Amino acid sequence: MSSTSPNIKQNTDQKSYVELPVESMDPQLKTIQPGGGIIINLEMLWGNWRRFWLKTFRRGYVNQMENTRKGDFNPCPHDVLDPRDLKYYENQGGYYWDKNDDPFAYRSRLPFAREGLAELIVLSILFFGSALLCIGLILTSQLPGFLTAIVWLLVLTLCLFGMEIVWFFRNPKRVVPEGDELIVSPADGTFDTIEEIEHHDFIGGPAIEIGIFLSIFNVHINRMPVTGKIIKLAYKPGKCLNALRAESARENERLEIYLQTPHPVLRPMLVQQITGAIARRIVCRLKPGDKLRKGDQFGMIKLGSRTVIVFPKEEGLEILTKPGDKLKAGSTILARYASSHDKNPSVAEEINEEA
């Protein structure tokens, strides 16, 4: 990718777009985390034990949750007793609970990414628990002075790793700027690259592509850059190259999210979640046909990665950020279109109500 200046001269006439049909789900996306992983396997095993315990000792609770459950089919390969059983299958449709009937809805209000709670718990126990064991060793053993110093250094290192894990999975609140003409950043990180594309097949014409690098210190939750509808999803397995390398955008594992803004503009856009050398787990809760508001959370990439956004190049488009800028998902304005299109607030309001 090139790192050309964002001061792009706009010679492209503003154009109209057609409404795109919603496509079927990518068959590779059987869960919200298509790359799998050790933690998801551990959580699945825990789920088996939890469902056995609930069926055996909490029949009243199971019956209560069954009575409030909605949806017409089970999207999971296991029984669905409460909303926890749907965590990795949110993108499959089927069963669901209203928020008022969900006893675990509070987890979405925690200051940590809900999709990363299992990793947060397991890795925190690993690092902080190991640090406590080392402290216990120091207090209960007569270690030589130099060994005591080494163990204290190990304690400090373990605590730093534990604090980084807690920091990594944080989920700060964001103020989303209003305006249908605005595109906000889909990820926290550093504005890395910008490229003009002469013709992009999905956009149907000239486009702008912006690459965002996420370090291990950034928030890794992804948010919608605009209000819109999901047209299709495409998962592409691949390598796990360093996300700073330009070829990582082409060769690494990634999930492509194709979306379209509401009437009357109907701008097509593309967001790519791309893994890195450390981050190897993409999470995406979306499914084709979903309608979301600008700034809504839709997934994350676990532990260091890259996010790319592609949007139409039109007359009057202003790029409001530049390479090197620090971005915040859902709040930093990347670009602004000219506000010359007629508005149709009823459609935008419909998406806001459904999202």
Secondary structure, 3 states (H helix, E strand, C coil): CCECCCCCCCCCCCCCCCCCCCCCCCCCCCCCCCCCCHHHHHHHHHHHHHHHHHHHHCHHHHHHHHHHCECCCCCCCCCCCCHHHHHHHHHHCCCECCHHHCCCHHHHHCCECHHHHHHHHHHHHHHHHHHHHHHHHHHHCCCCHHHHHHHHHHHHHHHHHHHHHHHHCECCCCCCCCCCCEEECCCCEEEEEEEEEEEECCCCEEEEEEEEEECCCCCCEEECCCCEEEEEEEEECCECCCCCCCCHHHHECEEEEEEECCCCCCCEEEEEEEECCCCCEEEECCCCCCEECCCCEEEEEECCEEEEEEEECCCCCEECCCCCCEECCCCCEEEECCCCCCCCHHHHHHHHHHC
